[in-house]
Every structure is written in structure tokens, then in C-alpha cells.
């Protein structure tokens, strides 16, 4: 964070399309994936977000 309280822009963004919200949550909590997630985020600051895909123009 800067001294004005604003967040710095992330150095990397990854977008994954999941078949459902539950599929994303299940993957993040999968016992086979959790150790990889922990290893990959150890010593770093990570922010995860689920964003609903909507096409309001369709």
C-alpha cells in the first residue's frame, strides 16, 4: 500500500473461467491442490476474487 492508503497494482493477473462458482471453490479447497497453493503463495501477498461473468449486452 502507498502512504495514501491506495493499493499498488498487481504485477500479475490470472483469469480462469470456471463452469460454476462451486467448481472454483471446490478446486481451491481440493486436498490435492492446497499444498501447491500454499507453496505458491508463501512469502507473498495474494488476493483472490470470484467475479460473475455477465453479458448485459446480449
N, C-alpha and C positions, 0 to 999 in steps of 0.2 A: 504494500500500500504506500502511496505517496503521503507526504505530510499534510495534504489537503483531504485525506480520507478517501480518495478515489482509488479504485483497483487498477493495477497495471494490466495491460492487455496480455492474454496468454501467448506464450511462444508457440504453442501447438494446439490445434483444434482438430478433433476427430468426430466425424458424423457417421453414425451407424443407423441404418433403417432396420427396425425390428418388426416382426409380424404383429406384435401386440405389446402393450405396456408390460403385461405379466411376463412375456418372454424375456424382456430386457432385465427385469427384476430377478427372474429365475437364473439367468446367466450370471449376473453379478454375485448371486448368493450360492452358486454351484460349488460344492466342496472341491471339485477338480480345478476350478478357476481361482478360487480365493487365494491360494498361496502365490499364484502368479500376479494377481492384483496387488497383494501386499508387497511382494518383492519389487514390482514395477513402480510403486508409489512411495516406497521407503525413502525417507530423506528428501521428499519433495512436497509441494503443495498441489493438491489435485482437487478440482471441482467437477462434479458430475451433474448432469441435468437431463431429465427426460422432457422432451418437447413434443407435443402432439402435432402431427403433420396435418395441416388443413389447407384446402384449396378453396378459398372463398369465392374465387372467380369461376369455378367450374359450374 
